[in-house]
Amino acid sequence: MQFFYHKDAKNLNITLSAEDTHYIFVVRRFNSGSILHMRNLQDNILYVYQHVPSHKRSKQESFMLIDTISPEVCSTYTNSKLGLSLILAIIDLRDIYDILPTLNAFNVSSLVLFYAGFSQRNRIINMQKAIKILQYSCMQCNRIKPMDISVYQNLEDVLISYKQASFVDFAPISFIHTSSNQCNKHEIQTLESISSKSLAKQARDGIIIGPEGGFTQGEIDILQERTQYCLQLPYILTSHAVSMYIASLCCSPCILY
């Protein structure tokens, strides 16, 4: 754990909830009277607190602010707002929850979920659970502000907000080249083959990953004018595997944002 998240970090005194007290003192084996670094995930400041021991172990322990560290001193700070907007069709919710910590640690700027034609509408993401996962991910990977996450009701609404977004067909290259059902009139490139500068721009504009069942004919029609990419991989991947693969490509330190 690189720091502990608390919404009130910056206040002179903080009293942890019973749940947080258990996590810090039992799960993390924090020593009484020690120093604890905290962030509120809103500003870029690292707050340094010292535990104020009570006469007997309490279910709600208190901490006192003793110092602050500015973002200039924190060399791990990077501006995630310049990074990847990953646009993913709603898939199995367990897969979405599983990839959140990895995407957050890769410094993905935002995860945009949408209901595609073949998505199951009864799958409703628990935003409170997702935010909690991202908070714990930040604590582990030392990210200052968590990845944004939002949900759109259909692809049309996504394209209104992300006017320059491209999309990925994650079938293997051999299938892309032999298929007669290409949904884009542009020549299809692999995402790996474009320049770092172009990849950085495309990441900022948004990259759409459809459902594993493919796009509906209506969705194919509205994607006609969008740039399509395929992946330089020999096999077909699942949607959540593709999302992590694309994040690793676009969030590499060598990409020119």
C-alpha positions as CSV (number, residue, x, y, z in Angstrom):
1,M,0.0,0.0,0.0
2,Q,1.5,3.3,-1.2
3,F,-1.0,5.5,0.7
4,F,-4.4,5.2,2.3
5,Y,-7.5,6.8,0.7
6,H,-9.8,8.9,2.9
7,K,-12.3,11.4,1.6
8,D,-11.4,13.9,4.4
9,A,-7.7,13.7,3.9
10,K,-6.5,17.4,4.4
11,N,-8.4,17.9,7.6
12,L,-6.4,18.5,10.7
13,N,-7.8,15.4,12.4
14,I,-9.4,12.3,11.0
15,T,-11.2,9.5,12.7
16,L,-11.3,6.3,10.7
17,S,-14.5,4.2,10.5
18,A,-14.6,0.8,12.1
19,E,-14.1,-0.8,8.6
20,D,-11.1,1.4,7.8
21,T,-9.6,0.8,11.3
22,H,-9.9,-2.9,10.8
23,Y,-8.2,-2.7,7.4
24,I,-5.3,-0.5,8.6
25,F,-4.6,-2.2,11.9
26,V,-5.5,-5.8,11.3
27,V,-5.2,-6.4,7.5
28,R,-2.2,-4.0,6.9
29,R,-0.7,-4.6,10.4
30,F,-0.2,-0.9,11.0
31,N,1.8,-0.1,14.2
32,S,0.2,2.2,16.8
33,G,1.7,5.7,16.8
34,S,3.2,5.3,13.3
35,I,3.0,7.6,10.3
36,L,0.3,7.1,7.6
37,H,0.3,8.7,4.2
38,M,-3.2,9.6,3.0
39,R,-4.8,11.1,-0.2
40,N,-8.3,12.2,-1.0
41,L,-8.0,11.4,-4.7
42,Q,-9.3,14.9,-5.5
43,D,-6.2,17.1,-5.2
44,N,-2.6,16.1,-5.9
45,I,-1.3,16.5,-2.4
46,L,0.0,13.7,-0.2
47,Y,-1.1,14.2,3.4
48,V,1.1,12.9,6.2
49,Y,-0.8,11.8,9.4
50,Q,0.4,10.4,12.7
51,H,-1.7,7.9,14.6
52,V,-2.9,9.2,18.0
53,P,-2.9,6.2,20.3
54,S,-5.8,5.8,22.6
55,H,-5.5,4.2,26.1
56,K,-7.2,1.0,24.7
57,R,-7.7,-0.2,21.2
58,S,-10.7,1.5,19.7
59,K,-12.9,0.5,16.8
60,Q,-12.4,4.0,15.4
61,E,-8.8,5.2,15.6
62,S,-7.8,8.8,15.2
63,F,-5.0,10.5,13.2
64,M,-3.5,14.0,13.3
65,L,-2.1,15.9,10.2
66,I,1.6,16.7,10.6
67,D,2.8,17.5,7.1
68,T,1.9,17.8,3.4
69,I,3.9,16.9,0.3
70,S,3.2,18.8,-2.9
71,P,2.8,17.0,-6.3
72,E,6.1,18.4,-7.6
73,V,7.9,16.3,-5.0
74,C,5.9,13.2,-5.9
75,S,7.8,12.0,-9.0
76,T,5.1,9.4,-9.8
77,Y,2.5,12.0,-10.8
78,T,1.4,11.8,-14.4
79,N,-1.5,13.6,-16.2
80,S,-3.9,10.8,-17.0
81,K,-6.3,13.2,-18.7
82,L,-4.0,13.1,-21.7
83,G,-4.3,9.4,-22.0
84,L,-6.5,6.6,-23.3
85,S,-10.3,6.8,-23.4
86,L,-11.3,3.1,-23.6
87,I,-14.8,2.6,-24.8
88,L,-16.0,-0.9,-24.0
89,A,-19.3,-2.7,-24.7
90,I,-21.0,-4.1,-21.6
91,I,-19.8,-7.6,-21.0
92,D,-19.9,-10.0,-18.0
93,L,-19.8,-7.7,-15.0
94,R,-17.3,-10.0,-13.2
95,D,-14.9,-9.4,-16.1
96,I,-15.4,-5.6,-15.9
97,Y,-14.7,-5.6,-12.2
98,D,-11.6,-7.8,-12.8
99,I,-10.0,-5.4,-15.3
100,L,-10.6,-2.2,-13.4
101,P,-7.4,-2.4,-11.2
102,T,-5.2,-3.2,-14.2
103,L,-6.6,-0.4,-16.4
104,N,-6.3,2.0,-13.5
105,A,-2.7,1.0,-12.9
106,F,-2.0,1.4,-16.7
107,N,-3.0,5.0,-16.3
108,V,-6.1,4.7,-18.6
109,S,-7.8,8.1,-18.5
110,S,-11.4,6.9,-18.7
111,L,-13.4,3.7,-19.2
112,V,-16.6,4.3,-21.1
113,L,-19.0,1.4,-20.9
114,F,-22.0,1.2,-23.3
115,Y,-24.8,-1.2,-24.0
116,A,-24.3,-2.6,-27.5
117,G,-27.0,-4.3,-29.5
118,F,-25.9,-7.7,-28.3
119,S,-25.2,-6.6,-24.7
120,Q,-27.6,-8.0,-22.0
121,R,-29.5,-5.1,-20.6
122,N,-30.1,-6.7,-17.3
123,R,-26.4,-6.3,-16.5
124,I,-26.1,-3.1,-14.5
125,I,-22.8,-2.2,-13.1
126,N,-22.6,-1.3,-9.4
127,M,-20.8,2.1,-9.6
128,Q,-20.2,2.2,-5.8
129,K,-18.4,-1.2,-6.1
130,A,-16.4,0.0,-9.1
131,I,-15.3,3.2,-7.4
132,K,-14.2,1.2,-4.3
133,I,-12.1,-1.1,-6.5
134,L,-10.5,1.9,-8.2
135,Q,-9.8,3.5,-4.8
136,Y,-8.0,0.4,-3.6
137,S,-6.1,0.2,-6.9
138,C,-4.9,3.7,-6.5
139,M,-3.7,2.9,-3.0
140,Q,-1.7,-0.1,-4.4
141,C,-0.2,1.5,-7.6
142,N,0.2,5.1,-6.2
143,R,-2.1,6.7,-8.8
144,I,-3.2,10.1,-7.5
145,K,-6.6,10.4,-9.3
146,P,-8.6,7.3,-10.3
147,M,-9.6,6.4,-13.8
148,D,-13.0,8.0,-14.7
149,I,-15.8,5.5,-15.4
150,S,-19.1,6.2,-17.1
151,V,-22.0,4.3,-18.7
152,Y,-23.8,5.1,-22.0
153,Q,-27.1,3.5,-23.0
154,N,-26.1,2.8,-26.7
155,L,-23.4,3.2,-29.3
156,E,-25.1,6.3,-30.9
157,D,-24.8,8.3,-27.6
158,V,-21.1,7.3,-27.4
159,L,-20.4,8.5,-30.9
160,I,-22.0,11.9,-30.1
161,S,-19.6,12.4,-27.2
162,Y,-16.6,10.9,-29.0
163,K,-16.8,12.3,-32.5
164,Q,-13.3,11.1,-33.5
165,A,-13.3,7.7,-31.9
166,S,-12.1,4.7,-33.9
167,F,-13.1,1.0,-33.3
168,V,-11.3,-2.3,-33.1
169,D,-12.3,-5.6,-34.7
170,F,-10.4,-8.1,-32.6
171,A,-10.7,-11.1,-35.0
172,P,-7.3,-12.4,-36.2
173,I,-5.7,-10.6,-39.2
174,S,-6.3,-13.6,-41.5
175,F,-10.0,-13.4,-40.8
176,I,-10.1,-9.6,-41.3
177,H,-8.3,-9.9,-44.7
178,T,-10.5,-12.7,-46.0
179,S,-13.8,-11.6,-44.7
180,S,-16.3,-9.9,-47.1
181,N,-18.3,-8.4,-44.3
182,Q,-16.0,-5.5,-43.5
183,C,-18.0,-2.7,-41.9
184,N,-15.6,0.1,-42.9
185,K,-14.7,1.3,-46.4
186,H,-11.2,2.5,-45.2
187,E,-8.2,0.3,-45.5
188,I,-7.9,-1.6,-42.2
189,Q,-4.6,-1.1,-40.4
190,T,-3.3,-2.9,-37.3
191,L,-3.3,-0.8,-34.2
192,E,0.3,-1.8,-33.6
193,S,1.5,-0.5,-37.0
194,I,0.5,3.1,-36.7
195,S,3.1,5.7,-35.4
196,S,3.4,6.5,-31.7
197,K,2.1,10.0,-32.4
198,S,-1.0,8.7,-34.2
199,L,-1.6,6.1,-31.6
200,A,-1.5,8.8,-28.8
201,K,-4.0,10.9,-30.7
202,Q,-6.3,8.0,-31.3
203,A,-6.1,7.0,-27.6
204,R,-7.2,10.5,-26.6
205,D,-10.0,10.5,-29.2
206,G,-11.3,7.1,-27.9
207,I,-11.0,3.5,-29.0
208,I,-14.2,1.4,-29.2
209,I,-14.2,-2.3,-28.4
210,G,-17.4,-4.1,-29.4
211,P,-19.0,-7.1,-27.8
212,E,-17.7,-10.6,-28.5
213,G,-20.8,-11.3,-30.5
214,G,-20.0,-8.5,-32.9
215,F,-21.9,-5.3,-33.8
216,T,-25.4,-5.4,-35.0
217,Q,-26.2,-4.4,-38.6
218,G,-27.5,-1.0,-37.3
219,E,-24.2,-0.4,-35.4
220,I,-22.2,-1.4,-38.4
221,D,-24.1,1.2,-40.5
222,I,-23.3,4.0,-38.1
223,L,-19.6,3.0,-37.9
224,Q,-19.2,3.3,-41.7
225,E,-17.3,6.6,-41.5
226,R,-15.2,5.7,-38.5
227,T,-11.6,4.4,-38.7
228,Q,-11.4,0.7,-38.0
229,Y,-8.3,-1.2,-36.7
230,C,-7.5,-4.8,-36.2
231,L,-4.9,-6.3,-33.9
232,Q,-1.7,-8.0,-34.9
233,L,-2.5,-11.2,-33.0
234,P,-2.9,-14.8,-34.2
235,Y,-6.0,-15.6,-32.2
236,I,-9.3,-14.1,-31.3
237,L,-9.3,-12.6,-27.8
238,T,-12.1,-11.9,-25.4
239,S,-13.3,-8.3,-24.9
240,H,-11.7,-7.9,-21.5
241,A,-8.4,-9.3,-22.8
242,V,-8.5,-6.9,-25.8
243,S,-9.1,-4.0,-23.4
244,M,-6.0,-4.8,-21.4
245,Y,-4.0,-5.4,-24.5
246,I,-5.0,-2.0,-26.0
247,A,-4.3,-0.3,-22.7
248,S,-0.8,-1.7,-22.6
249,L,-0.2,-0.4,-26.1
250,C,-1.6,3.0,-25.7
251,C,-0.3,3.7,-22.1
252,S,3.3,2.7,-22.8
253,P,5.8,5.4,-21.7
254,C,7.2,5.6,-25.2
255,I,3.8,6.9,-26.6
256,L,4.0,10.6,-27.3
257,Y,1.2,12.4,-25.5
